[in-house]
């Protein structure tokens, strides 16, 4: 089952797909562009992975990571489907990252790999932007690159784990202004979902609503103000985002 969270007529609603747009939980049918799309679940801790596809690490001239490169993101980074992400005027290379987002449903600590998938509630699409100009030291990525307001797009749908038979074999792709620029498959993750859950829960409690962004494959290109970026994952959804300049934010 696919579910979204949207703001409409002064309230937040759960919504599901409908032939004529969206059906709100109260039964009303509304057009997709008549709502404000929110993250499709109540977001807890955002746990992101860097360089978790070997081809992307090579693309950025980094070697394969023996241990997961993990960083955390705050809630202010998150926006929903059809949202706008700002490109600062001093940026010279800003790129998207299409990622499978794994949403935790059952709490756990010291979770064994064999039990890991029982702790997954479902999945959504993530587009996690990076500005390469702002990298400041060997520990990458740092906060100014990856914790920017509006730089992490989630949605449009939350898809129940039971509806995705093979999360380790999903095609990903990105289109910029309708042209495909990135493609990959989750089978190429350096550290797969069960191993990530086992690793993370070894030192931190995973709670419902926590989300693991599993990394992106190769194929990142610089995006400019006015570009429409679409990130898609097989069986999960099609996430649309627009790049805007400083003026859109009064800067």
C-alpha positions as CSV (number, residue, x, y, z in Angstrom):
1,X,0.0,0.0,0.0
2,X,1.2,3.5,-0.8
3,X,0.5,6.4,1.5
4,X,1.3,10.1,1.5
5,X,1.0,12.9,4.0
6,X,-0.2,16.2,2.6
7,X,-1.4,19.6,3.8
8,X,-4.8,20.7,2.5
9,X,-7.4,23.2,3.6
10,X,-5.6,24.0,6.8
11,X,-5.0,20.4,8.0
12,X,-2.6,17.6,7.5
13,X,-4.1,14.5,5.9
14,X,-3.0,10.9,5.0
15,X,-3.6,10.4,1.3
16,X,-3.6,7.4,-1.1
17,X,-3.4,7.3,-4.9
18,X,-6.6,7.9,-6.8
19,X,-7.3,7.9,-10.6
20,X,-8.2,11.6,-10.3
21,X,-5.4,12.6,-8.0
22,X,-5.3,11.8,-4.3
23,X,-7.9,10.5,-1.9
24,X,-7.7,12.0,1.6
25,X,-8.5,9.9,4.6
26,X,-11.8,11.7,5.0
27,X,-12.8,10.6,1.5
28,X,-12.3,13.8,-0.4
29,X,-10.6,13.6,-3.9
30,X,-8.2,16.3,-4.6
31,X,-5.7,17.1,-7.4
32,X,-2.1,16.4,-6.8
33,X,-1.1,20.0,-7.3
34,X,-3.8,21.3,-4.9
35,X,-1.9,20.1,-1.8
36,X,1.4,20.7,-0.2
37,X,3.3,17.4,-0.1
38,X,5.0,16.6,3.2
39,X,7.4,13.8,4.1
40,X,5.2,10.7,4.0
41,X,5.8,9.6,7.6
42,X,6.8,11.3,10.9
43,X,10.6,11.5,10.4
44,X,12.8,10.6,13.4
45,X,16.6,10.5,13.2
46,X,17.9,10.7,9.6
47,X,20.9,8.4,9.2
48,X,22.7,8.8,5.9
49,X,25.3,6.8,4.2
50,X,28.2,8.2,2.1
51,X,30.0,6.3,-0.7
52,X,27.8,3.3,-0.4
53,X,27.9,2.4,-4.1
54,X,31.4,1.6,-5.3
55,X,30.9,3.2,-8.7
56,X,29.9,6.5,-7.0
57,X,32.9,6.4,-4.8
58,X,35.1,5.9,-7.8
59,X,33.3,8.7,-9.6
60,X,34.4,11.0,-6.8
61,X,37.9,9.6,-6.6
62,X,37.3,7.8,-3.2
63,X,38.1,4.2,-2.5
64,X,35.7,1.5,-1.3
65,X,34.6,2.0,2.3
66,X,35.4,-1.0,4.6
67,X,33.2,0.4,7.3
68,X,29.9,2.4,6.6
69,X,30.5,6.2,6.4
70,X,27.6,7.4,8.5
71,X,26.3,10.9,9.3
72,X,23.1,12.3,10.9
73,X,20.8,14.9,9.6
74,X,18.4,17.2,11.3
75,X,14.6,17.6,10.6
76,X,15.0,21.0,9.0
77,X,16.8,19.4,6.0
78,X,13.6,17.6,5.0
79,X,11.1,18.8,2.4
80,X,8.4,16.8,0.4
81,X,7.5,16.0,-3.2
82,X,7.2,19.0,-5.5
83,X,9.3,21.1,-3.1
84,X,11.9,23.6,-3.9
85,X,15.6,23.3,-3.0
86,X,17.8,26.4,-3.0
87,X,21.1,26.6,-4.9
88,X,23.3,29.2,-3.3
89,X,24.7,31.8,-5.7
90,X,28.3,30.9,-4.8
91,X,27.9,27.2,-5.6
92,X,29.8,25.8,-8.6
93,X,28.8,22.1,-8.3
94,X,25.6,21.1,-6.7
95,X,24.2,17.6,-7.4
96,X,21.3,15.3,-6.5
97,X,21.6,11.9,-5.0
98,X,18.8,9.3,-5.7
99,X,18.6,7.0,-2.7
100,X,16.4,4.2,-1.3
101,X,15.2,5.4,2.1
102,X,14.6,2.6,4.6
103,X,12.1,3.5,7.4
104,X,12.3,1.7,10.7
105,X,9.1,0.3,12.2
106,X,10.1,-1.6,15.3
107,X,12.7,-0.4,17.8
108,X,15.8,-2.4,18.4
109,X,19.4,-2.4,19.7
110,X,22.0,-5.0,18.8
111,X,19.8,-6.4,16.0
112,X,21.2,-9.4,14.2
113,X,21.5,-9.4,10.5
114,X,19.1,-12.3,10.2
115,X,16.4,-10.3,12.1
116,X,17.1,-6.9,10.5
117,X,14.3,-6.9,7.9
118,X,11.7,-7.5,10.6
119,X,12.5,-4.0,11.9
120,X,11.7,-2.3,8.6
121,X,8.3,-0.7,8.2
122,X,8.7,0.4,4.6
123,X,10.4,2.5,2.1
124,X,10.4,5.9,0.3
125,X,12.5,7.8,-2.3
126,X,15.1,10.2,-1.1
127,X,16.9,12.9,-3.1
128,X,19.8,14.1,-0.9
129,X,21.6,17.1,-2.4
130,X,25.2,17.9,-2.0
131,X,27.3,21.1,-2.7
132,X,30.8,19.9,-3.4
133,X,32.2,23.4,-3.0
134,X,31.5,23.3,0.7
135,X,33.6,20.2,1.6
136,X,36.0,21.4,4.2
137,X,38.0,18.5,5.5
138,X,38.8,14.8,5.1
139,X,35.7,13.7,7.0
140,X,33.1,13.9,4.4
141,X,30.4,14.9,4.1
142,X,30.3,17.7,6.7
143,X,27.3,19.5,8.1
144,X,27.3,22.5,5.7
145,X,27.2,20.1,2.7
146,X,24.6,17.6,3.9
147,X,22.5,19.2,6.5
148,X,21.2,22.2,4.6
149,X,17.6,23.4,5.0
150,X,15.5,21.9,2.2
151,X,18.3,19.8,0.9
152,X,16.8,16.3,1.6
153,X,13.7,15.5,-0.3
154,X,11.5,12.6,0.8
155,X,8.4,11.0,-0.8
156,X,6.1,11.1,-2.4
157,X,4.9,7.7,-1.0
158,X,5.6,5.5,2.0
159,X,5.4,2.0,0.7
160,X,4.9,-0.9,3.2
161,X,7.8,-3.3,3.4
162,X,5.4,-6.2,2.7
163,X,4.7,-4.7,-0.7
164,X,8.4,-4.7,-1.8
165,X,9.4,-8.3,-2.3
166,X,13.1,-7.6,-3.2
167,X,14.4,-4.3,-1.8
168,X,17.9,-5.4,-2.6
169,X,17.1,-5.6,-6.3
170,X,15.5,-2.2,-7.2
171,X,16.3,0.0,-10.1
172,X,17.0,3.6,-9.4
173,X,17.3,6.5,-11.9
174,X,17.4,10.3,-12.0
175,X,16.2,12.6,-14.7
176,X,17.1,16.3,-15.0
177,X,14.7,18.2,-17.2
178,X,13.5,14.9,-18.7
179,X,16.9,13.6,-19.5
180,X,18.2,10.5,-17.7
181,X,21.5,11.3,-16.0
182,X,21.8,8.5,-13.3
183,X,20.9,4.9,-13.1
184,X,21.7,2.0,-10.7
185,X,20.4,-0.9,-8.7
186,X,20.3,-1.5,-5.0
187,X,22.0,-4.9,-5.6
188,X,25.2,-2.8,-5.9
189,X,25.1,-1.4,-2.4
190,X,28.5,-1.8,-0.7
191,X,26.7,-2.3,2.7
192,X,23.2,-3.8,2.2
193,X,20.1,-3.1,4.3
194,X,20.5,-5.9,6.8
195,X,24.2,-5.2,7.4
196,X,23.5,-1.5,7.9
197,X,20.8,-2.2,10.4
198,X,23.0,-4.6,12.3
199,X,25.9,-2.1,12.2
200,X,23.9,0.9,13.3
201,X,22.0,-0.9,16.0
202,X,25.3,-2.0,17.5
203,X,25.9,1.4,18.9
204,X,22.5,3.3,18.7
205,X,18.9,2.3,19.3
206,X,16.8,2.4,16.2
207,X,13.3,3.7,16.7
208,X,10.1,3.9,14.6
209,X,10.3,6.7,12.1
210,X,14.1,6.6,11.9
211,X,15.2,6.6,8.3
212,X,18.3,5.2,6.7
213,X,19.4,6.8,3.4
214,X,21.3,4.1,1.8
215,X,23.5,6.0,-0.7
216,X,23.5,6.8,-4.4
217,X,25.0,5.3,-7.5
218,X,27.3,7.1,-10.0
219,X,25.9,9.6,-12.5
220,X,25.7,12.9,-10.5
221,X,25.8,16.1,-12.6
222,X,25.7,19.8,-11.7
223,X,22.1,21.2,-11.4
224,X,21.1,24.8,-11.9
225,X,18.2,27.1,-10.8
226,X,15.2,26.2,-12.9
227,X,16.1,22.5,-13.3
228,X,13.4,19.9,-12.5
229,X,15.0,16.9,-10.9
230,X,13.1,13.6,-10.8
231,X,14.4,10.7,-8.7
232,X,12.6,7.3,-9.3
233,X,12.9,3.9,-7.6
234,X,11.2,0.9,-9.0
235,X,8.0,0.1,-7.1
236,X,8.5,2.9,-4.6
237,X,7.7,6.1,-6.5
238,X,8.6,9.2,-8.6
239,X,9.9,12.1,-6.5
240,X,9.9,15.6,-8.2
241,X,11.9,18.5,-7.0
242,X,12.8,22.0,-8.5
243,X,16.1,23.9,-8.0
244,X,15.6,27.6,-7.3
245,X,18.1,30.5,-6.8
246,X,18.6,32.7,-3.8
247,X,15.9,35.2,-4.9
248,X,13.2,32.6,-4.3
249,X,14.2,32.7,-0.6
250,X,14.6,36.5,-0.4
251,X,18.4,36.3,-0.4
